Structure formats: structure tokens, C-alpha cells
Amino acid sequence: MNQMNQTQEPLQNSTLILVLGILSILTCCCYGVIGIILGIVTIVLAQKATAIYAENPEIYTGFQNVKIGKILAIIGLILSVLYLLATVWAIMTFGWETIQDQEAMQEKIQEMMNQ
């Protein structure tokens, strides 16, 4: 058993996958674009790390980071897509100039609510 513990090594990119998964959630409000990119990159890296881990699970540590990072990336991807869709809807509904002017935006929203 001691010999097995000495030969274990960290799974490549396991910490990076976790960090990118967290960042995909934190950046979902950047019009959704950055969160989508980070989410996709994280999922691809997690799939590669999972394949490596599946070949020899006894020699790697850090697979928990990969699993958590992948889950966070999926959540970040979903939130980013929803935010992007909401942004596109708002631009199509109100126009870019209205979105940039807070008072005009409030007026448009009140008009929509009163209809």
C-alpha cells in the first residue's frame, strides 16, 4: 500500500479545470461570451483528463477536482447561454441605444408593463 501511495501523481490539469469551471460561472455576466468560451474549454479538458484517469485510476490523484470543475463548467455554460440569449432579446426588443440609456430603458420597461 505504501508503494502505491508513493507512485501516485496529480492528474494533469485537475486544478486548472477546477479554476476554469469557477471562472465560467463568474464570467457569465460578461454578455455570456467569456463564460461560454471558458465552459467549453473546461469541458474539453475535463473529458481528456477523465479519459487519462480511466486508464489507470490508481496512479492519479485530483480526479475530484476534475469532476467538480466539469459540473461548474456546465452550470457556467448554461448561465452564460441564458445571459447571452437575454442580451440578444433585449437588444432586439429595445435597441442598443435604449439599453445604453438607463432612463430610456426604464421608460420602455414601464410601457411594456402597462400594456
Secondary structure, DSSP 8 states (H G I E B T S, - for coil): -HHHHHH-EE-TTHHHHHHHHHHHHHTTTSTTHHHHHHHHHHHHHHHHHHHHHHH-GGGEE-HHHHHHHHHHHHHHHHHHHHHHHHHHHHHHHH-HHHHH-HHHHHHHHHHHHH-
